[in-house]
Amino acid sequence: LLWCLPYGWAIYCLWMVGHESYHHTMAPSAVANEWLGYLTMDCLVNSRTTWQFWHHHVHHGHTLGEEPHQDRQRLFGPCVLVETANIVLTVLQYWWWDVVDVCRAPTPSKFAGIVIKYAIMLQLPLNALVGYVFSLAAMANYMALLTHAAACHAPTTDGVVRQLRTSVDIFPSSR
């Protein structure tokens, strides 16, 4: 079970490569960004369709909203346990939405991404799968979500301050 922690961390890091690739900020080429995003996000954690809707329309549409339903990518709970449960639920919902999406609008790439993702996860014994989900959730919670926790309403031209504020979305104005 101890290897679930570095495994969750590694998958989280690859997920963030996919995140930046789908923002078109990881590679100089749009084609390279699309392939990197597909391999590191769609085939490992969640589909581009799920990410586009929940990350762009919900999260960026209501960044720092006051209610959890406005922005599930922000810390709201009173303690670590509640926050971890919230992000575990979010990850499980992403996986469910991926399945629903591939059933509603099937494409070979969506189907392949789902098959690869679940084939990798189903290689894990049940206790390791549970450990992996919690490790991935914890990494997402405390590596990514903490950067979204504090409201920053005043714009700045200071590059260092801007980088600290946007450490997950390096280029938040990108598509």
Sequence and secondary structure as in RCSB ss.txt:
>XXXX:A:sequence
LLWCLPYGWAIYCLWMVGHESYHHTMAPSAVANEWLGYLTMDCLVNSRTTWQFWHHHVHHGHTLGEEPHQDRQRL
FGPCVLVETANIVLTVLQYWWWDVVDVCRAPTPSKFAGIVIKYAIMLQLPLNALVGYVFSLAAMANYMALLTHAA
ACHAPTTDGVVRQLRTSVDIFPSSR
>XXXX:A:secstr
 TTHHHHHHHHHHHHHHHHHHHTT SSSSHHHHHHHHIIIIITTT  HHHHIIIIIIIIITSTT SSTTT TTS 
 SSSHHHHHHHHHHHHHHHHHHHHHHHHHS  HHHHHHHHHHHHHHTTS HHHHHHHHHHHHHHIIIIIGGGGSS
   S    HHHHHHHTSSSSSTT  
